[in-house]
Amino acid sequence: MQLLVAVGTDKHPFDRLVSWLEEWHVETADEVGLTVQHGHTRPPAVPGAVPFLGHDALQAAMADADLVVCHGGPATILEARRHGHLPIVVPRNPTLGEHVDDHQQLFARRLGAAGMVALCESREELRDALAAGLADPTRFAVATDAAAQHAQQAAVTRVGQIVDELVAAASRRRPRWRLWSRSTQGAERDR
């Protein structure tokens, strides 16, 4: 069994998730291969720990994984689902210094209620989800929809085009300060 754990790239540490993973891995080391992207969190005492994975490496790790555990970042969750995983999500908690606000908790709870993630907000919930995944990895698999993936990629491409067009249009505009004439500037100064 191959497990990917991704905490994202946020500057806040996520020691809680790493500690839970270390405790769990002691019991399952012979059964599970790990890739742990720990970001700015202290390096966990498990094999396969790396601070960061480039986009391509993260995509490859998701494709190779049987299970994905991640923080509550929308992009990470979307990528995991795109690779056919029902991600096991442990959202960062701002009251523990893991993030600046509670958006990951709110987002993950909403997705959990809709059945789009396996939400784990406690050590016991994470252990139960991992035990269920070890027993039956297909429990955390979702069907990938090629048409939906194509539509998502098209939307991302279009947003990129719009941003490029806006930037190009802004660079062609003359700065506002040049629109004022010297006589207008003098009148403003004399007020």
Short mmCIF file of the C-alpha atoms (twelve columns), coordinates in Angstrom:
data_MODEL
# 
_entry.id   MODEL 
# 
loop_
_atom_site.group_PDB 
_atom_site.id 
_atom_site.type_symbol 
_atom_site.label_atom_id 
_atom_site.label_alt_id 
_atom_site.label_comp_id 
_atom_site.label_asym_id 
_atom_site.label_seq_id 
_atom_site.Cartn_x 
_atom_site.Cartn_y 
_atom_site.Cartn_z 
_atom_site.pdbx_PDB_model_num 
ATOM 1   C CA . MET A 1   0.000   0.000  0.000   1 
ATOM 2   C CA . GLN A 2   1.305   3.455  -0.925  1 
ATOM 3   C CA . LEU A 3   0.200   6.502  1.105   1 
ATOM 4   C CA . LEU A 4   0.731   10.138 0.120   1 
ATOM 5   C CA . VAL A 5   0.472   12.782 2.826   1 
ATOM 6   C CA . ALA A 6   0.511   16.398 1.600   1 
ATOM 7   C CA . VAL A 7   0.390   19.340 4.002   1 
ATOM 8   C CA . GLY A 8   0.758   21.993 1.293   1 
ATOM 9   C CA . THR A 9   3.135   24.922 1.114   1 
ATOM 10  C CA . ASP A 10  1.688   27.308 3.695   1 
ATOM 11  C CA . LYS A 11  4.303   28.890 5.955   1 
ATOM 12  C CA . HIS A 12  2.525   27.701 9.101   1 
ATOM 13  C CA . PRO A 13  3.654   24.371 10.583  1 
ATOM 14  C CA . PHE A 14  1.244   21.447 10.750  1 
ATOM 15  C CA . ASP A 15  2.895   19.438 13.524  1 
ATOM 16  C CA . ARG A 16  -0.422  17.967 14.684  1 
ATOM 17  C CA . LEU A 17  -0.928  15.982 11.467  1 
ATOM 18  C CA . VAL A 18  2.741   14.943 11.328  1 
ATOM 19  C CA . SER A 19  2.622   13.715 14.945  1 
ATOM 20  C CA . TRP A 20  -0.547  11.722 14.313  1 
ATOM 21  C CA . LEU A 21  1.065   10.176 11.233  1 
ATOM 22  C CA . GLU A 22  4.239   9.239  13.139  1 
ATOM 23  C CA . GLU A 23  2.220   7.522  15.875  1 
ATOM 24  C CA . TRP A 24  0.148   5.609  13.332  1 
ATOM 25  C CA . HIS A 25  3.126   4.623  11.184  1 
ATOM 26  C CA . VAL A 26  4.869   2.859  14.098  1 
ATOM 27  C CA . GLU A 27  2.062   0.288  13.973  1 
ATOM 28  C CA . THR A 28  1.875   -0.046 10.172  1 
ATOM 29  C CA . ALA A 29  5.438   0.450  8.926   1 
ATOM 30  C CA . ASP A 30  5.601   -3.006 7.319   1 
ATOM 31  C CA . GLU A 31  2.342   -2.493 5.420   1 
ATOM 32  C CA . VAL A 32  2.681   1.056  4.078   1 
ATOM 33  C CA . GLY A 33  5.087   2.919  1.819   1 
ATOM 34  C CA . LEU A 34  5.045   6.654  2.452   1 
ATOM 35  C CA . THR A 35  5.570   9.898  0.639   1 
ATOM 36  C CA . VAL A 36  5.151   12.772 3.089   1 
ATOM 37  C CA . GLN A 37  5.312   16.332 1.766   1 
ATOM 38  C CA . HIS A 38  5.712   18.181 5.073   1 
ATOM 39  C CA . GLY A 39  6.304   21.762 3.901   1 
ATOM 40  C CA . HIS A 40  7.335   24.110 6.711   1 
ATOM 41  C CA . THR A 41  6.449   21.517 9.336   1 
ATOM 42  C CA . ARG A 42  9.281   19.770 11.133  1 
ATOM 43  C CA . PRO A 43  10.479  16.710 9.200   1 
ATOM 44  C CA . PRO A 44  8.573   13.681 10.470  1 
ATOM 45  C CA . ALA A 45  10.460  10.632 11.732  1 
ATOM 46  C CA . VAL A 46  9.148   8.439  8.903   1 
ATOM 47  C CA . PRO A 47  10.635  7.300  5.611   1 
ATOM 48  C CA . GLY A 48  9.736   9.192  2.456   1 
ATOM 49  C CA . ALA A 49  9.561   12.655 4.045   1 
ATOM 50  C CA . VAL A 50  10.373  15.638 1.808   1 
ATOM 51  C CA . PRO A 51  9.771   19.340 2.473   1 
ATOM 52  C CA . PHE A 52  8.266   20.129 -0.917  1 
ATOM 53  C CA . LEU A 53  7.324   18.384 -4.138  1 
ATOM 54  C CA . GLY A 54  7.228   20.211 -7.439  1 
ATOM 55  C CA . HIS A 55  3.935   20.139 -9.304  1 
ATOM 56  C CA . ASP A 56  4.919   17.225 -11.556 1 
ATOM 57  C CA . ALA A 57  6.331   15.202 -8.649  1 
ATOM 58  C CA . LEU A 58  3.167   15.792 -6.609  1 
ATOM 59  C CA . GLN A 59  1.017   14.710 -9.549  1 
ATOM 60  C CA . ALA A 60  3.099   11.544 -9.955  1 
ATOM 61  C CA . ALA A 61  2.860   10.802 -6.212  1 
ATOM 62  C CA . MET A 62  -0.925  11.200 -6.348  1 
ATOM 63  C CA . ALA A 63  -1.155  8.935  -9.371  1 
ATOM 64  C CA . ASP A 64  0.941   6.255  -7.606  1 
ATOM 65  C CA . ALA A 65  -0.804  6.490  -4.227  1 
ATOM 66  C CA . ASP A 66  -3.462  4.113  -2.982  1 
ATOM 67  C CA . LEU A 67  -4.576  6.654  -0.366  1 
ATOM 68  C CA . VAL A 68  -4.132  10.421 -0.068  1 
ATOM 69  C CA . VAL A 69  -4.166  12.321 3.228   1 
ATOM 70  C CA . CYS A 70  -4.007  16.081 2.898   1 
ATOM 71  C CA . HIS A 71  -4.658  19.424 4.533   1 
ATOM 72  C CA . GLY A 72  -7.865  21.295 3.674   1 
ATOM 73  C CA . GLY A 73  -6.416  23.263 0.760   1 
ATOM 74  C CA . PRO A 74  -8.891  23.429 -2.129  1 
ATOM 75  C CA . ALA A 75  -6.253  22.874 -4.835  1 
ATOM 76  C CA . THR A 76  -4.809  19.791 -3.127  1 
ATOM 77  C CA . ILE A 77  -8.269  18.322 -2.607  1 
ATOM 78  C CA . LEU A 78  -9.220  18.979 -6.240  1 
ATOM 79  C CA . GLU A 79  -5.997  17.386 -7.507  1 
ATOM 80  C CA . ALA A 80  -6.500  14.312 -5.318  1 
ATOM 81  C CA . ARG A 81  -10.038 13.862 -6.633  1 
ATOM 82  C CA . ARG A 82  -8.825  14.385 -10.196 1 
ATOM 83  C CA . HIS A 83  -6.492  11.433 -9.635  1 
ATOM 84  C CA . GLY A 84  -9.380  9.243  -8.473  1 
ATOM 85  C CA . HIS A 85  -8.971  9.627  -4.699  1 
ATOM 86  C CA . LEU A 86  -11.506 10.457 -2.044  1 
ATOM 87  C CA . PRO A 87  -8.960  12.420 0.000   1 
ATOM 88  C CA . ILE A 88  -8.709  11.924 3.731   1 
ATOM 89  C CA . VAL A 89  -8.679  15.561 4.825   1 
ATOM 90  C CA . VAL A 90  -7.325  16.985 8.065   1 
ATOM 91  C CA . PRO A 91  -7.977  20.747 7.864   1 
ATOM 92  C CA . ARG A 92  -5.544  23.141 9.480   1 
ATOM 93  C CA . ASN A 93  -6.782  24.748 12.703  1 
ATOM 94  C CA . PRO A 94  -5.959  28.456 13.126  1 
ATOM 95  C CA . THR A 95  -6.401  28.323 16.908  1 
ATOM 96  C CA . LEU A 96  -3.379  25.990 16.957  1 
ATOM 97  C CA . GLY A 97  -1.272  28.313 14.788  1 
ATOM 98  C CA . GLU A 98  -1.697  26.106 11.713  1 
ATOM 99  C CA . HIS A 99  -3.200  28.810 9.497   1 
ATOM 100 C CA . VAL A 100 -4.366  32.437 9.505   1 
ATOM 101 C CA . ASP A 101 -8.109  31.718 9.501   1 
ATOM 102 C CA . ASP A 102 -10.667 28.917 9.517   1 
ATOM 103 C CA . HIS A 103 -11.312 28.677 5.766   1 
ATOM 104 C CA . GLN A 104 -9.841  25.154 5.561   1 
ATOM 105 C CA . GLN A 105 -12.120 23.928 8.338   1 
ATOM 106 C CA . LEU A 106 -15.210 25.493 6.765   1 
ATOM 107 C CA . PHE A 107 -14.347 24.217 3.281   1 
ATOM 108 C CA . ALA A 108 -13.469 20.686 4.431   1 
ATOM 109 C CA . ARG A 109 -16.602 20.417 6.591   1 
ATOM 110 C CA . ARG A 110 -18.778 21.421 3.671   1 
ATOM 111 C CA . LEU A 111 -17.094 18.875 1.385   1 
ATOM 112 C CA . GLY A 112 -17.263 16.234 4.116   1 
ATOM 113 C CA . ALA A 113 -21.007 16.774 4.497   1 
ATOM 114 C CA . ALA A 114 -21.375 16.368 0.711   1 
ATOM 115 C CA . GLY A 115 -19.339 13.141 0.732   1 
ATOM 116 C CA . MET A 116 -16.556 14.655 -1.381  1 
ATOM 117 C CA . VAL A 117 -13.815 14.103 1.222   1 
ATOM 118 C CA . ALA A 118 -13.306 11.900 4.267   1 
ATOM 119 C CA . LEU A 119 -13.127 14.600 6.949   1 
ATOM 120 C CA . CYS A 120 -10.905 13.835 9.941   1 
ATOM 121 C CA . GLU A 121 -10.673 16.478 12.646  1 
ATOM 122 C CA . SER A 122 -9.358  14.230 15.393  1 
ATOM 123 C CA . ARG A 123 -6.578  11.701 15.819  1 
ATOM 124 C CA . GLU A 124 -9.160  8.925  16.219  1 
ATOM 125 C CA . GLU A 125 -10.997 9.879  13.019  1 
ATOM 126 C CA . LEU A 126 -7.725  9.820  11.095  1 
ATOM 127 C CA . ARG A 127 -6.725  6.451  12.559  1 
ATOM 128 C CA . ASP A 128 -10.146 5.004  11.695  1 
ATOM 129 C CA . ALA A 129 -9.969  6.327  8.121   1 
ATOM 130 C CA . LEU A 130 -6.452  4.959  7.622   1 
ATOM 131 C CA . ALA A 131 -7.462  1.569  9.047   1 
ATOM 132 C CA . ALA A 132 -10.445 1.484  6.674   1 
ATOM 133 C CA . GLY A 133 -8.180  2.449  3.775   1 
ATOM 134 C CA . LEU A 134 -5.684  -0.279 4.615   1 
ATOM 135 C CA . ALA A 135 -8.486  -2.831 4.795   1 
ATOM 136 C CA . ASP A 136 -10.086 -1.655 1.537   1 
ATOM 137 C CA . PRO A 137 -8.351  1.079  -0.481  1 
ATOM 138 C CA . THR A 138 -11.277 1.205  -2.930  1 
ATOM 139 C CA . ARG A 139 -13.342 2.771  -0.137  1 
ATOM 140 C CA . PHE A 140 -11.349 5.974  -0.807  1 
ATOM 141 C CA . ALA A 141 -11.520 5.897  -4.592  1 
ATOM 142 C CA . VAL A 142 -13.746 8.031  -6.795  1 
ATOM 143 C CA . ALA A 143 -14.498 7.709  -10.460 1 
ATOM 144 C CA . THR A 144 -12.623 10.157 -12.614 1 
ATOM 145 C CA . ASP A 145 -14.640 11.905 -15.262 1 
ATOM 146 C CA . ALA A 146 -12.633 12.769 -18.365 1 
ATOM 147 C CA . ALA A 147 -15.257 15.269 -19.541 1 
ATOM 148 C CA . ALA A 148 -15.215 17.075 -16.172 1 
ATOM 149 C CA . GLN A 149 -11.407 17.148 -16.195 1 
ATOM 150 C CA . HIS A 150 -11.453 18.623 -19.702 1 
ATOM 151 C CA . ALA A 151 -14.007 21.270 -18.644 1 
ATOM 152 C CA . GLN A 152 -11.907 22.179 -15.584 1 
ATOM 153 C CA . GLN A 153 -8.774  22.507 -17.700 1 
ATOM 154 C CA . ALA A 154 -10.645 24.653 -20.233 1 
ATOM 155 C CA . ALA A 155 -11.886 26.919 -17.422 1 
ATOM 156 C CA . VAL A 156 -8.384  27.294 -15.996 1 
ATOM 157 C CA . THR A 157 -7.025  28.090 -19.467 1 
ATOM 158 C CA . ARG A 158 -9.738  30.714 -20.043 1 
ATOM 159 C CA . VAL A 159 -9.083  32.406 -16.691 1 
ATOM 160 C CA . GLY A 160 -5.390  32.561 -17.622 1 
ATOM 161 C CA . GLN A 161 -6.283  34.191 -20.937 1 
ATOM 162 C CA . ILE A 162 -8.491  36.764 -19.216 1 
ATOM 163 C CA . VAL A 163 -5.709  37.635 -16.757 1 
ATOM 164 C CA . ASP A 164 -3.219  37.973 -19.629 1 
ATOM 165 C CA . GLU A 165 -5.625  40.261 -21.498 1 
ATOM 166 C CA . LEU A 166 -6.203  42.437 -18.425 1 
ATOM 167 C CA . VAL A 167 -2.482  42.766 -17.768 1 
ATOM 168 C CA . ALA A 168 -1.809  43.636 -21.415 1 
ATOM 169 C CA . ALA A 169 -4.621  46.229 -21.429 1 
ATOM 170 C CA . ALA A 170 -3.357  47.797 -18.206 1 
ATOM 171 C CA . SER A 171 0.157   48.138 -19.582 1 
ATOM 172 C CA . ARG A 172 -1.160  49.957 -22.688 1 
ATOM 173 C CA . ARG A 173 -3.042  52.541 -20.623 1 
ATOM 174 C CA . ARG A 174 -1.273  55.740 -19.789 1 
ATOM 175 C CA . PRO A 175 -0.727  56.328 -16.095 1 
ATOM 176 C CA . ARG A 176 -3.294  58.724 -14.581 1 
ATOM 177 C CA . TRP A 177 -0.705  61.199 -13.416 1 
ATOM 178 C CA . ARG A 178 0.196   61.983 -17.016 1 
ATOM 179 C CA . LEU A 179 -3.394  62.950 -17.794 1 
ATOM 180 C CA . TRP A 180 -3.084  66.042 -15.618 1 
ATOM 181 C CA . SER A 181 -1.747  69.137 -17.281 1 
ATOM 182 C CA . ARG A 182 0.716   71.448 -15.586 1 
ATOM 183 C CA . SER A 183 -1.981  74.116 -15.264 1 
ATOM 184 C CA . THR A 184 -4.259  71.627 -13.491 1 
ATOM 185 C CA . GLN A 185 -1.438  70.639 -11.154 1 
ATOM 186 C CA . GLY A 186 -0.758  74.312 -10.405 1 
ATOM 187 C CA . ALA A 187 -4.443  74.952 -9.693  1 
ATOM 188 C CA . GLU A 188 -4.532  72.001 -7.323  1 
ATOM 189 C CA . ARG A 189 -1.430  73.274 -5.535  1 
ATOM 190 C CA . ASP A 190 -2.880  76.801 -5.134  1 
ATOM 191 C CA . ARG A 191 -6.011  75.581 -3.334  1 
# 
